[in-house]
Amino acid sequence: MLVLEGHTGPVNALAFAPDGEMLASVGKDGMVRLWAAPSEIASLSLHPDGVNAVAFSPDGRYLASGGNDQLVRVLDTRNQRVLFKSEPLKHAVSVIGFAGEGTVVFGIGERPGPVARPSTLSLLDLVSGKSRRFPFDVVNGIRALTALPARKLVAWATDTKLLRVQDVSRPPGKAAILKNDCRAIALSHDGRKLAVSSDWEILIFDLDRWPSQPATLGRHQGTVSALAFGADSRTLLSGSWDGTVRVWDLERASQSASYTWPVGNRVTALAVSSDGLRATAAGDLGTIVVWDLD
């Protein structure tokens, strides 16, 4: 187990590069940090008011981030230079991901309150450097988002508890309504399962039968704040404000492990490497832990 220190406040998001060699972390301190554990590669002040979200491109060359400064920035990971900076938006950038090789998807909306502004979900083309609205208007603040670039698949939850899974190249599909607030979602690598937090509980949707009723996988003793699938799509990691990281066996619908890492009172971010060999977690203390998965 490795402990990485550098952030001076809560870590809001973590992301492994596709090759699993580089880790990106962002936090309330406004820093974007790049790691090749146990060493830090770079520390960049890209969003001084706080960074909410970060994502690598499928080839690992680009790193997209969004923050409370209402900007999206795209970094070239080879030389740590900013290649793109968006025009100021009307709200904080709350989520970000890649919907394709050269397409960034990002959403806006301050987490504490609602947003009503068409459109709160947008696409950015890295070749042209131009952003455009999502294929259809999304008019509420985005709370959580996950994407599978190879399938052009994006899933998101809004502050009004609306949940969608969408191929960005197709017309809008059906939505599901959540009963409780959602702070984290994750898509399995095979594109067949969607994990969704529902206050203290974890729900699993079968995407082959979308939008069928979800199964309840389990629960924490606090708000579920982070989710990440294992590389085999048969395991799920969850982090919570109860301070624990739990590992779930999806085939048996049971918990297989639980960790209490030295990341603070609340776990705020999780990520699993694409080869499934390592996982990382962070919390409100600013500390990041990296460990080997069995």
URBEL-V67191 format. One record per backbone hydrogen bond with DSSP energy under -0.5 kcal/mol. CO is the residue of the C=O (numbers start at 1). NH is the residue of the N-H. If there is no record, write none. Layout:
BEGIN
co: (CO;CO)
nh: (NH;NH)
END
This chain:
BEGIN
co: (2;2;4;10;10;13;15;17;22;23;24;25;26;26;27;27;30;30;31;31;32;33;34;34;35;36;39;42;44;44;47;50;53;55;57;61;62;63;64;65;66;66;67;67;70;71;72;73;74;74;75;75;76;76;76;81;81;84;92;92;95;97;97;100;102;102;103;103;104;105;106;107;107;108;110;115;120;121;122;123;124;124;125;125;130;132;137;138;141;141;144;146;148;148;148;149;152;153;154;155;156;157;157;158;161;162;163;164;166;166;167;174;176;176;181;184;186;188;192;192;193;194;195;196;198;199;200;201;202;202;203;204;205;205;206;207;209;215;215;218;223;223;226;228;230;234;234;235;236;237;238;239;239;240;240;244;245;246;247;247;248;248;249;249;254;257;259;261;263;263;266;266;269;271;273;277;278;279;280;281;282;282;283;283;286;287;288;289;290;291)
nh: (4;290;288;12;28;26;24;20;17;35;15;33;12;13;30;51;46;47;27;33;44;25;41;42;23;39;36;34;32;46;50;68;66;64;60;77;57;75;55;73;52;53;70;93;89;67;86;65;83;84;63;77;79;80;81;76;83;74;94;109;107;99;105;103;104;126;99;100;124;97;122;94;95;142;113;141;108;134;106;132;104;126;129;130;125;123;139;120;143;159;157;155;151;152;153;152;168;148;166;146;164;143;144;161;178;158;176;156;154;168;170;165;163;178;199;197;195;191;207;208;188;205;186;203;201;224;220;198;217;218;196;215;194;207;209;210;212;204;217;202;225;241;239;237;233;250;251;230;248;228;246;225;226;243;267;240;259;238;256;257;236;250;253;254;249;247;245;263;285;286;268;284;282;280;276;293;273;291;271;289;268;269;11;286;7;283;4;281;2;279)
END
